[in-house]
């Protein structure tokens, strides 16, 4: 193919914040080779462009025009994307610039430029039309950025987070404003914290921007703060977001304002106090702390109880670029997907037990053979940090009592056993602990390898039909409202998620993948640490069948949806018991622009499955796909591939 060259003038209309830059990156060296560190930096044009070149019927959003001419060489068709970022030059000599991507175009097919067409336009004096950020090929798709060089700190306020001591203050409505502060500048000569640095004298961290979200309809997406922050309600959930390259120096100053004026008046909220959160308060991947709320005279007037989450960029990852992404993609014209729960279904607790052991290679392949589009399974880590597939966080070991031939079952966390131990020990499922405590306790486990429990995630990738997608539920201990469910001494969440992601990106082989988790913070990490695969938030809300998880985000379908929006997730994966009786919630999810999967024992019914499909859910997870699946007995992906080859 003959090489071509020409000058191309790229122009895009985009709405940016102060300090942000618009860049483009593409598939040639001149366009950065998809690496955001080597992207082409555009320049903001002053004034408005010629309105005749803008297409108001496509997009009417206000924004500045960013442009640059680039000399392109090589093949006729070249591809590119725009993104909005903050650029920082490293202080260390020889280091490349650091880039913090806030938003980028997430279309499945990137933009294209034809050098032949550009040469023709230049000869005719026809200027390039202005692109609109996020709008291409009839679609509006904007992804939030992922963590490249920076990490993200979240301050989370939930329920009774504000505890004021005077009774007159307890019923008032408060808003909270969060300001970043440079803790290095707040030390005295003796190295101690200077409490007199308050108000306008606070040394702000200029490069750090704070966004806020409140889990309410229309307010859940992270956004810049107003002059008085955002209103916090005792039954709500508020999160402040900050991304930084220097977490050891970043602190936070929180101002509290009382909203006491009647509706419709112009009176501003009254500043009543403030709190300081220092880097020393944020030591682990996540945790919770209490700090004083100091009044205007610097005397404590109450307590602020907050949780925090620190998300680091993926350690030892593949080095994500902007070549491809599926995080915001869903083919809405495709029929609802049939997803095999734990493969062919539960083999311990179900009204129709699976014919083979759950969560085994044989179960996954059996579901694939019966037309499963995806199989769903749970992944966590062994003591030697091998990602394994198993539903529960604990297993039962068979042991013999002293001076006796009597055998007992002993429950032990999977995290406390090495991978080889799991594969060689005789283990039982925790579901057998009660009514089936001694069943088969003396029997040897002689099942073939593909029916043995605890397959590694790598083994599943290598053994199961590539056309079968994987819905990977990332398991992490969570406290339930009855106080159960927690597991002490568990893995650091950042490392835990990194190890699982590393295995996925090493072994995926082009397979379709969806991540999911009941743990909201795990969902946040899965979304921020990579930019390729989509994430669903799993929720069982408050059903009578299951003990709900603690936390406002886990208590209702509406809160699950609002959290998914706030975290930029593809959608939600909801328990069927609630939806089957309140089908209007399906439309609520759809109107929010979210993908919807359903799961639960209530799905183990052909009529219920069909009801969900008729109401346009995107995926149904159920047991015994070999028995309950109707219609085509072949994966939709195999059918689509065969049709492409005709």
C-alpha positions as CSV (number, residue, x, y, z in Angstrom):
1,X,0.0,0.0,0.0
2,X,1.4,3.4,-1.1
3,X,2.4,5.8,1.6
4,X,0.7,9.2,1.7
5,X,1.3,12.5,3.5
6,X,-0.6,15.7,4.1
7,X,-1.4,18.4,6.7
8,X,-4.6,17.8,8.6
9,X,-6.2,20.5,10.7
10,X,-8.1,18.9,13.6
11,X,-10.7,21.1,15.3
12,X,-13.1,20.1,18.1
13,X,-15.7,21.9,20.2
14,X,-15.4,20.9,23.8
15,X,-16.5,22.2,27.2
16,X,-13.5,22.2,29.6
17,X,-12.8,23.4,33.1
18,X,-10.0,25.9,34.1
19,X,-6.6,24.3,33.8
20,X,-7.7,21.5,31.4
21,X,-6.5,20.8,27.9
22,X,-8.0,18.9,25.0
23,X,-5.7,16.4,23.2
24,X,-6.0,13.8,20.5
25,X,-4.3,10.5,20.2
26,X,-4.4,7.9,17.4
27,X,-2.8,4.9,15.7
28,X,0.2,6.5,14.1
29,X,3.5,7.8,15.6
30,X,2.4,11.4,14.6
31,X,-0.8,10.9,16.7
32,X,0.9,9.3,19.7
33,X,0.4,5.6,19.0
34,X,-2.7,5.6,21.3
35,X,-0.5,6.5,24.3
36,X,-2.0,9.5,26.1
37,X,1.5,10.5,27.3
38,X,2.5,11.1,23.7
39,X,-0.8,12.7,22.5
40,X,-1.1,15.8,20.3
41,X,-1.9,18.8,22.5
42,X,-4.5,21.1,20.9
43,X,-4.7,24.8,21.4
44,X,-7.8,26.8,22.4
45,X,-9.0,29.2,19.7
46,X,-10.2,32.6,20.9
47,X,-13.7,33.6,19.9
48,X,-16.5,31.7,18.1
49,X,-15.9,29.7,14.9
50,X,-17.9,30.3,11.8
51,X,-21.3,29.0,12.8
52,X,-22.0,27.8,9.3
53,X,-19.4,25.1,9.9
54,X,-21.1,23.9,13.1
55,X,-24.0,21.4,13.0
56,X,-26.5,22.6,15.6
57,X,-28.9,19.8,14.8
58,X,-26.3,17.3,16.1
59,X,-25.2,19.1,19.2
60,X,-25.9,22.5,20.8
61,X,-23.7,22.4,23.8
62,X,-21.6,25.4,24.5
63,X,-17.8,25.0,24.4
64,X,-14.5,26.3,23.2
65,X,-12.9,25.3,19.9
66,X,-9.6,23.5,20.2
67,X,-7.4,22.9,17.2
68,X,-4.0,22.0,15.7
69,X,-2.6,21.1,12.4
70,X,-0.7,17.8,12.2
71,X,1.5,16.5,9.4
72,X,0.3,12.8,8.9
73,X,2.1,10.2,6.9
74,X,1.5,6.5,6.1
75,X,-1.7,4.7,5.2
76,X,-4.7,6.6,3.8
77,X,-7.1,5.8,6.7
78,X,-5.9,6.7,10.2
79,X,-7.9,6.6,13.5
80,X,-8.0,8.9,16.6
81,X,-9.9,9.9,19.7
82,X,-10.2,13.2,21.6
83,X,-9.8,13.4,25.4
84,X,-9.9,16.1,28.1
85,X,-7.0,16.1,30.6
86,X,-4.7,18.0,32.9
87,X,-1.1,17.9,32.0
88,X,1.8,18.1,34.5
89,X,5.5,18.1,33.8
90,X,7.4,15.8,36.2
91,X,10.1,17.5,38.3
92,X,12.5,14.7,37.7
93,X,14.8,15.1,34.8
94,X,14.1,12.8,31.9
95,X,10.6,11.9,33.0
96,X,7.8,12.4,30.5
97,X,4.8,14.5,31.3
98,X,2.1,13.2,33.5
99,X,-1.4,13.1,32.3
100,X,-4.7,13.0,34.2
101,X,-7.5,12.1,31.9
102,X,-10.9,13.4,33.0
103,X,-13.0,12.3,30.0
104,X,-12.3,10.5,26.7
105,X,-14.3,9.4,23.7
106,X,-15.3,5.8,24.3
107,X,-16.8,4.8,20.9
108,X,-16.2,1.2,19.8
109,X,-15.0,2.5,16.5
110,X,-12.7,5.5,16.9
111,X,-12.8,8.5,14.6
112,X,-11.2,8.1,11.2
113,X,-9.5,10.5,8.9
114,X,-8.8,9.9,5.2
115,X,-5.7,11.5,3.8
116,X,-7.1,11.3,0.3
117,X,-10.1,13.2,1.3
118,X,-8.1,15.8,3.3
119,X,-5.9,16.4,0.2
120,X,-9.0,16.8,-1.9
121,X,-10.6,19.3,0.5
122,X,-7.4,21.3,0.7
123,X,-7.2,21.6,-3.1
124,X,-10.8,22.8,-3.1
125,X,-10.3,25.2,-0.2
126,X,-12.9,23.3,1.9
127,X,-12.1,23.6,5.6
128,X,-12.6,20.6,7.9
129,X,-15.9,20.7,9.8
130,X,-15.7,21.1,13.5
131,X,-15.9,17.9,15.5
132,X,-18.0,17.9,18.7
133,X,-16.4,16.1,21.7
134,X,-18.1,12.8,22.4
135,X,-20.3,12.9,19.3
136,X,-19.3,10.6,16.4
137,X,-21.0,8.3,14.0
138,X,-24.5,9.2,15.4
139,X,-23.5,8.3,19.0
140,X,-22.7,10.3,22.1
141,X,-20.2,8.4,24.1
142,X,-17.9,9.9,26.8
143,X,-16.0,7.7,29.2
144,X,-14.5,9.0,32.5
145,X,-10.7,8.7,32.7
146,X,-8.9,5.9,34.4
147,X,-5.9,6.1,36.8
148,X,-2.7,6.4,34.8
149,X,-0.1,8.3,36.9
150,X,-2.3,9.5,39.7
151,X,-4.4,7.9,42.4
152,X,-7.9,8.9,43.6
153,X,-8.9,9.7,47.2
154,X,-12.6,9.5,48.1
155,X,-14.1,10.9,51.3
156,X,-17.5,9.2,51.9
157,X,-20.2,10.6,54.2
158,X,-23.2,8.4,55.0
159,X,-26.2,8.5,57.4
160,X,-25.4,10.2,60.7
161,X,-22.0,11.4,59.6
162,X,-22.4,14.9,61.2
163,X,-22.9,14.7,65.0
164,X,-23.3,18.1,66.6
165,X,-23.5,18.4,70.3
166,X,-26.0,21.2,70.8
167,X,-29.6,20.2,70.4
168,X,-30.5,23.3,68.3
169,X,-27.9,22.3,65.7
170,X,-29.2,18.7,65.2
171,X,-32.2,19.5,63.2
172,X,-30.6,22.0,60.8
173,X,-29.8,21.5,57.2
174,X,-26.1,21.5,56.3
175,X,-24.0,21.8,53.2
176,X,-20.3,20.8,53.1
177,X,-17.5,22.3,51.0
178,X,-14.3,20.4,50.6
179,X,-11.0,22.2,49.8
180,X,-7.6,20.5,49.1
181,X,-4.7,21.7,51.2
182,X,-1.0,21.2,50.9
183,X,-0.1,19.6,54.2
184,X,3.7,20.3,53.6
185,X,2.9,24.0,53.8
186,X,1.0,23.6,57.0
187,X,3.9,22.6,59.2
188,X,5.6,25.0,61.6
189,X,9.4,25.2,62.0
190,X,9.1,22.5,64.7
191,X,7.3,20.2,62.3
192,X,4.0,20.4,64.1
193,X,0.6,21.2,62.7
194,X,-0.3,24.9,62.8
195,X,-3.9,25.2,63.9
196,X,-4.0,28.9,63.2
197,X,-3.9,28.5,59.5
198,X,-7.6,28.8,58.8
199,X,-9.9,30.6,56.4
200,X,-8.4,32.3,53.4
201,X,-4.8,31.6,54.6
202,X,-5.0,27.9,53.9
203,X,-2.3,26.8,51.4
204,X,-4.4,25.1,48.7
205,X,-3.1,22.4,46.4
206,X,-3.7,24.2,43.1
207,X,-3.4,21.2,40.8
208,X,-6.0,19.2,42.8
209,X,-9.6,19.5,41.8
210,X,-12.4,18.3,44.1
211,X,-15.7,16.9,42.7
212,X,-18.7,15.9,44.7
213,X,-21.6,13.6,44.2
214,X,-24.8,13.1,46.2
215,X,-26.7,9.9,45.6
216,X,-30.0,11.5,44.5
217,X,-31.7,11.5,41.2
218,X,-30.0,14.0,39.0
219,X,-27.1,14.7,41.4
220,X,-25.3,11.4,41.4
221,X,-22.7,12.2,38.7
222,X,-19.5,13.7,40.1
223,X,-19.5,17.5,39.5
224,X,-17.7,20.6,40.6
225,X,-18.7,22.0,43.9
226,X,-20.8,25.1,44.3
227,X,-19.7,28.0,46.5
228,X,-21.1,26.2,49.5
229,X,-20.4,22.7,48.5
230,X,-23.4,20.3,48.5
231,X,-26.2,19.7,50.9
232,X,-25.8,16.6,53.0
233,X,-28.9,14.8,54.3
234,X,-28.8,12.2,57.2
235,X,-30.4,9.5,55.0
236,X,-28.1,10.2,52.1
237,X,-24.6,9.4,50.8
238,X,-22.1,12.0,49.7
239,X,-18.7,11.5,48.2
240,X,-15.8,14.0,47.6
241,X,-13.3,13.0,44.9
242,X,-9.7,14.1,44.6
243,X,-7.0,12.8,42.2
244,X,-3.4,13.5,43.1
245,X,0.2,12.5,42.4
246,X,1.3,13.3,45.9
247,X,-1.1,11.7,48.5
248,X,1.4,12.1,51.3
249,X,1.0,15.9,51.1
250,X,-2.7,16.2,50.3
251,X,-5.1,17.1,53.1
252,X,-8.6,18.4,53.2
253,X,-10.4,21.3,54.8
254,X,-14.2,20.9,55.1
255,X,-16.4,23.9,55.8
256,X,-19.9,23.4,57.2
257,X,-22.8,25.8,56.3
258,X,-26.3,26.0,57.8
259,X,-29.2,26.6,55.5
260,X,-31.7,28.4,57.7
261,X,-33.4,30.8,55.4
262,X,-37.0,30.1,54.2
263,X,-37.5,28.8,50.6
264,X,-37.4,31.5,48.0
265,X,-35.3,34.0,50.0
266,X,-31.9,35.2,49.0
267,X,-30.1,34.8,52.3
268,X,-26.8,32.9,52.0
269,X,-26.0,29.8,54.1
270,X,-24.2,30.6,57.4
271,X,-20.6,29.3,57.9
272,X,-20.6,27.6,61.3
273,X,-17.5,25.4,61.5
274,X,-14.8,23.4,59.8
275,X,-12.8,20.1,60.0
276,X,-9.4,19.1,58.9
277,X,-8.5,15.7,57.4
278,X,-4.7,15.1,57.2
279,X,-2.8,12.5,55.2
280,X,-2.0,10.7,58.5
281,X,-5.7,10.0,58.8
282,X,-5.7,8.1,55.5
283,X,-3.2,5.2,55.9
284,X,-4.8,2.2,54.3
285,X,-6.7,1.4,51.1
286,X,-9.9,2.2,52.9
287,X,-11.1,2.9,56.4
288,X,-13.1,5.2,58.6
289,X,-12.2,8.0,61.0
290,X,-13.6,10.6,63.2
291,X,-12.4,14.2,63.4
292,X,-13.7,17.3,65.3
293,X,-15.9,19.9,63.8
294,X,-14.5,23.2,65.1
295,X,-16.7,26.2,65.5
296,X,-15.8,29.8,64.4
297,X,-13.9,30.3,67.7
298,X,-11.9,27.1,67.0
299,X,-13.7,25.2,69.8
300,X,-15.1,21.7,68.9
301,X,-18.8,21.7,68.4
302,X,-19.2,18.2,67.1
303,X,-17.8,15.2,65.3
304,X,-17.5,14.2,61.7
305,X,-17.5,10.5,61.0
306,X,-16.3,9.7,57.5
307,X,-15.1,6.7,55.5
308,X,-12.4,6.9,52.9
309,X,-11.2,5.0,49.9
310,X,-7.8,5.3,48.2
311,X,-7.6,3.8,44.7
312,X,-4.2,3.4,43.2
313,X,-3.4,2.8,39.5
314,X,-3.0,-0.9,38.6
315,X,0.4,-2.2,39.7
316,X,2.2,-4.2,37.0
317,X,-0.6,-3.8,34.5
318,X,-0.5,-4.0,30.8
319,X,-0.1,-0.3,30.3
320,X,-3.6,0.8,29.2
321,X,-3.9,3.0,26.1
322,X,-6.8,4.4,24.2
323,X,-6.9,1.9,21.4
324,X,-10.1,0.1,22.5
325,X,-12.7,0.2,25.2
326,X,-15.9,-1.6,26.0
327,X,-16.6,0.1,29.3
328,X,-19.6,2.0,28.0
329,X,-20.6,-0.3,25.2
330,X,-23.7,-2.4,25.0
331,X,-25.4,-3.7,21.8
332,X,-29.0,-2.8,22.5
333,X,-30.3,-4.5,19.4
334,X,-29.1,-7.9,20.7
335,X,-31.6,-10.2,22.5
336,X,-31.3,-10.5,26.3
337,X,-28.3,-12.7,27.2
338,X,-28.7,-16.1,28.9
339,X,-26.1,-16.3,31.7
340,X,-25.3,-19.6,33.4
341,X,-25.1,-19.1,37.2
342,X,-21.9,-20.8,38.4
343,X,-21.9,-22.6,35.1
344,X,-24.8,-25.1,35.0
345,X,-26.1,-23.8,38.4
346,X,-25.9,-24.3,42.1
347,X,-25.2,-27.9,43.2
348,X,-25.9,-27.3,46.9
349,X,-28.9,-24.9,47.4
350,X,-31.4,-24.8,44.6
351,X,-34.9,-26.2,43.9
352,X,-33.3,-27.9,40.8
353,X,-29.7,-28.8,41.6
354,X,-27.1,-28.8,38.9
355,X,-26.1,-32.2,37.4
356,X,-22.4,-31.4,37.9
357,X,-20.5,-29.6,40.6
358,X,-20.9,-25.8,40.5
359,X,-18.0,-23.5,39.6
360,X,-15.9,-26.1,37.9
361,X,-14.5,-26.2,34.4
362,X,-17.0,-29.0,33.5
363,X,-19.9,-26.9,34.7
364,X,-18.8,-23.9,32.6
365,X,-18.3,-25.9,29.5
366,X,-21.6,-27.7,30.1
367,X,-23.4,-24.4,30.2
368,X,-21.5,-23.3,27.0
369,X,-22.6,-26.5,25.3
370,X,-26.2,-25.7,26.1
371,X,-26.1,-22.2,24.6
372,X,-25.0,-20.0,27.5
373,X,-23.9,-16.6,26.2
374,X,-22.0,-15.9,29.4
375,X,-21.2,-17.9,32.5
376,X,-21.1,-16.2,35.9
377,X,-18.7,-17.2,38.7
378,X,-17.0,-15.8,41.8
379,X,-13.3,-15.1,42.1
380,X,-11.1,-14.5,45.1
381,X,-7.5,-15.2,46.2
382,X,-5.7,-18.0,47.9
383,X,-3.0,-17.5,50.5
384,X,-0.3,-17.5,47.8
385,X,-2.4,-15.0,45.8
386,X,-3.7,-17.2,43.1
387,X,-7.1,-16.1,41.7
388,X,-9.5,-19.1,42.2
389,X,-13.1,-19.7,41.3
390,X,-15.3,-20.6,44.3
391,X,-18.5,-19.1,45.7
392,X,-17.9,-18.8,49.4
393,X,-15.1,-17.1,51.3
394,X,-14.7,-20.2,53.5
395,X,-14.5,-23.9,52.9
396,X,-14.8,-27.0,55.1
397,X,-11.8,-29.2,55.8
398,X,-12.2,-32.8,57.0
399,X,-10.1,-33.6,60.1
400,X,-9.7,-36.5,62.6
401,X,-10.1,-36.0,66.3
402,X,-7.3,-37.1,68.7
403,X,-7.4,-40.7,69.7
404,X,-10.4,-41.3,67.6
405,X,-11.4,-42.4,64.1
406,X,-14.3,-39.9,64.2
407,X,-14.1,-37.2,61.5
408,X,-15.3,-33.6,61.8
409,X,-15.6,-30.6,59.4
410,X,-13.7,-27.5,60.2
411,X,-14.5,-24.2,58.5
412,X,-11.5,-22.2,57.3
413,X,-11.2,-19.1,55.1
414,X,-10.0,-19.8,51.5
415,X,-7.4,-16.9,52.0
416,X,-5.6,-19.0,54.6
417,X,-4.9,-22.0,52.3
418,X,-2.4,-22.3,49.5
419,X,-3.6,-23.1,46.0
420,X,-1.9,-26.5,46.0
421,X,-3.6,-27.3,49.4
422,X,-7.0,-26.4,48.0
423,X,-6.4,-28.7,45.0
424,X,-5.2,-31.6,47.1
425,X,-7.2,-31.5,50.3
426,X,-10.6,-33.1,50.7
427,X,-12.9,-30.1,51.0
428,X,-16.6,-29.6,51.4
429,X,-18.9,-26.8,50.7
430,X,-20.1,-24.7,53.7
431,X,-23.7,-25.4,52.6
432,X,-23.2,-28.9,53.9
433,X,-22.3,-27.8,57.4
434,X,-25.8,-28.1,58.9
435,X,-28.2,-30.6,57.7
436,X,-25.7,-32.6,55.6
437,X,-22.8,-32.3,58.0
438,X,-21.5,-35.9,57.7
439,X,-22.7,-36.8,54.2
440,X,-19.8,-38.3,52.2
441,X,-17.3,-37.4,54.9
442,X,-15.5,-40.8,54.5
443,X,-15.6,-40.9,50.7
444,X,-12.6,-40.2,48.5
445,X,-13.0,-37.4,46.0
446,X,-12.2,-39.2,42.7
447,X,-13.9,-36.8,40.3
448,X,-11.9,-35.9,37.1
449,X,-9.9,-32.7,36.9
450,X,-12.6,-30.7,35.1
451,X,-15.1,-31.5,37.9
452,X,-12.7,-30.7,40.8
453,X,-13.5,-27.5,42.9
454,X,-11.2,-24.5,43.0
455,X,-10.1,-24.2,39.3
456,X,-7.8,-21.2,38.9
457,X,-9.1,-18.2,36.8
458,X,-6.2,-18.9,34.4
459,X,-7.5,-22.5,33.9
460,X,-11.0,-21.3,33.1
461,X,-9.7,-18.9,30.4
462,X,-7.6,-21.7,28.9
463,X,-10.3,-24.4,29.0
464,X,-13.8,-22.9,28.3
465,X,-15.1,-22.2,24.8
466,X,-13.8,-18.7,23.8
467,X,-17.3,-17.8,22.5
468,X,-18.6,-18.0,26.0
469,X,-18.3,-14.7,27.9
470,X,-17.2,-14.5,31.5
471,X,-19.2,-12.5,34.1
472,X,-16.5,-12.4,36.8
473,X,-17.9,-11.6,40.2
474,X,-15.1,-10.3,42.4
475,X,-15.7,-11.5,45.9
476,X,-14.7,-9.4,48.9
477,X,-15.8,-9.7,52.6
478,X,-18.7,-7.4,53.4
479,X,-20.6,-6.7,56.7
480,X,-24.3,-7.5,56.6
481,X,-26.9,-5.6,58.6
482,X,-27.0,-8.3,61.2
483,X,-23.2,-7.8,61.8
484,X,-22.1,-11.0,60.0
485,X,-20.0,-11.4,56.9
486,X,-16.8,-9.6,57.8
487,X,-13.5,-11.4,57.6
488,X,-10.5,-10.0,59.6
489,X,-7.0,-9.8,58.2
490,X,-8.1,-9.8,54.5
491,X,-6.0,-8.7,51.6
492,X,-5.3,-5.0,50.9
493,X,-8.1,-4.1,48.4
494,X,-5.8,-2.4,45.9
495,X,-3.5,-5.4,45.7
496,X,-6.4,-7.8,45.7
497,X,-8.0,-6.2,42.7
498,X,-4.7,-5.7,40.9
499,X,-3.9,-9.5,41.1
500,X,-7.3,-10.5,39.6
501,X,-7.1,-7.8,36.9
502,X,-3.5,-8.9,36.0
503,X,-4.7,-12.5,35.5
504,X,-7.6,-11.4,33.3
505,X,-5.5,-9.2,31.0
506,X,-2.8,-11.9,30.7
507,X,-5.3,-14.7,29.8
508,X,-8.4,-13.1,28.2
509,X,-7.6,-14.1,24.6
510,X,-10.2,-11.8,23.2
511,X,-13.1,-13.3,25.3
512,X,-16.0,-11.1,26.2
513,X,-15.8,-10.0,29.9
514,X,-18.0,-8.3,32.4
515,X,-16.9,-7.6,36.0
516,X,-19.3,-7.3,38.9
517,X,-19.2,-7.1,42.7
518,X,-21.6,-6.6,45.7
519,X,-18.8,-4.5,47.3
520,X,-19.2,-0.9,46.0
521,X,-15.6,0.0,46.6
522,X,-14.4,-3.0,44.6
523,X,-16.6,-1.8,41.7
524,X,-15.0,1.6,42.0
525,X,-11.6,0.0,41.8
526,X,-12.4,-2.2,38.9
527,X,-13.7,0.8,37.0
528,X,-10.8,3.1,37.8
529,X,-7.9,0.7,37.4
530,X,-8.6,-0.3,33.8
531,X,-10.3,1.2,30.8
532,X,-11.3,-1.9,28.7
533,X,-14.0,-4.0,30.4
534,X,-17.4,-2.9,31.8
535,X,-18.4,-3.2,35.5
536,X,-21.9,-4.0,37.0
537,X,-22.9,-3.2,40.6
538,X,-24.5,-6.3,42.2
539,X,-27.3,-5.6,44.6
540,X,-29.7,-7.8,46.6
541,X,-31.3,-4.7,48.2
542,X,-33.6,-5.5,51.1
543,X,-35.2,-8.8,50.1
544,X,-36.5,-11.4,52.6
545,X,-34.6,-14.2,50.9
546,X,-31.2,-12.8,51.6
547,X,-29.7,-10.9,54.5
548,X,-28.9,-7.4,53.1
549,X,-25.4,-5.9,53.2
550,X,-24.9,-2.9,55.4
551,X,-24.6,0.6,53.9
552,X,-27.1,2.9,52.1
553,X,-25.8,2.0,48.7
554,X,-26.9,-1.6,49.3
555,X,-30.3,-0.9,50.6
556,X,-32.5,-0.3,47.5
557,X,-32.7,-0.6,43.8
558,X,-32.7,3.2,43.4
559,X,-29.6,3.7,45.5
560,X,-27.9,0.9,43.5
561,X,-28.7,2.7,40.3
562,X,-27.5,6.1,41.6
563,X,-24.2,4.6,42.8
564,X,-23.6,3.0,39.4
565,X,-24.1,6.4,37.8
566,X,-21.8,8.1,40.3
567,X,-19.0,5.5,39.7
568,X,-19.4,5.6,35.9
569,X,-20.4,1.9,35.8
570,X,-22.0,0.2,32.8
571,X,-25.0,-0.8,34.9
572,X,-26.5,-2.9,37.7
573,X,-27.1,-6.5,38.4
574,X,-30.2,-6.8,40.6
575,X,-32.0,-9.5,42.5
576,X,-35.1,-10.7,40.7
577,X,-37.3,-10.9,43.8
578,X,-37.8,-7.1,43.9
579,X,-38.1,-6.5,40.2
580,X,-40.6,-9.3,39.5
581,X,-43.1,-7.5,41.7
582,X,-42.1,-4.0,40.7
583,X,-41.5,-4.1,37.0
584,X,-41.5,-0.3,36.7
585,X,-38.0,-0.3,38.2
586,X,-36.8,-1.8,35.0
587,X,-37.8,1.3,33.1
588,X,-36.2,3.4,35.9
589,X,-32.9,1.7,35.3
590,X,-33.3,2.0,31.5
591,X,-34.2,5.7,31.7
592,X,-31.0,6.3,33.7
593,X,-29.0,4.9,30.7
594,X,-27.8,1.8,32.6
595,X,-27.5,-1.8,31.5
596,X,-29.6,-4.2,33.7
597,X,-28.9,-7.9,34.6
598,X,-31.1,-9.8,37.0
599,X,-30.1,-12.8,39.2
600,X,-31.4,-14.9,42.0
601,X,-33.3,-18.1,42.7
602,X,-36.5,-16.4,41.5
603,X,-35.0,-16.5,38.0
604,X,-35.1,-20.4,38.0
605,X,-38.5,-20.4,36.3
606,X,-39.1,-20.4,32.5
607,X,-42.0,-18.0,32.8
608,X,-40.1,-15.5,35.0
609,X,-37.1,-15.6,32.6
610,X,-39.4,-14.9,29.7
611,X,-41.1,-12.1,31.6
612,X,-37.8,-10.4,32.2
613,X,-36.8,-10.8,28.6
614,X,-40.1,-9.4,27.4
615,X,-39.4,-6.3,29.5
616,X,-36.0,-5.9,27.8
617,X,-33.6,-6.6,30.6
618,X,-30.1,-7.1,29.1
619,X,-29.1,-10.4,30.8
620,X,-30.7,-13.0,33.0
621,X,-28.5,-15.1,35.3
622,X,-30.1,-18.5,36.3
623,X,-29.4,-22.1,37.2
624,X,-29.7,-25.1,35.0
625,X,-29.4,-23.3,31.7
626,X,-29.6,-26.8,30.2
627,X,-33.2,-27.1,31.5
628,X,-34.6,-23.5,31.6
629,X,-33.2,-22.0,28.4
630,X,-35.7,-21.5,25.6
631,X,-35.2,-20.6,22.0
632,X,-31.8,-21.1,20.4
633,X,-29.7,-23.7,22.0
634,X,-26.6,-21.9,20.9
635,X,-24.7,-18.8,22.1
636,X,-25.8,-15.6,20.4
637,X,-22.1,-14.9,19.8
638,X,-21.6,-18.1,17.8
639,X,-24.7,-17.3,15.8
640,X,-23.4,-13.8,15.0
641,X,-20.0,-15.0,14.0
642,X,-21.5,-17.6,11.7
643,X,-23.6,-14.9,10.1
644,X,-20.6,-12.7,9.5
645,X,-18.8,-15.5,7.7
646,X,-21.7,-16.0,5.2
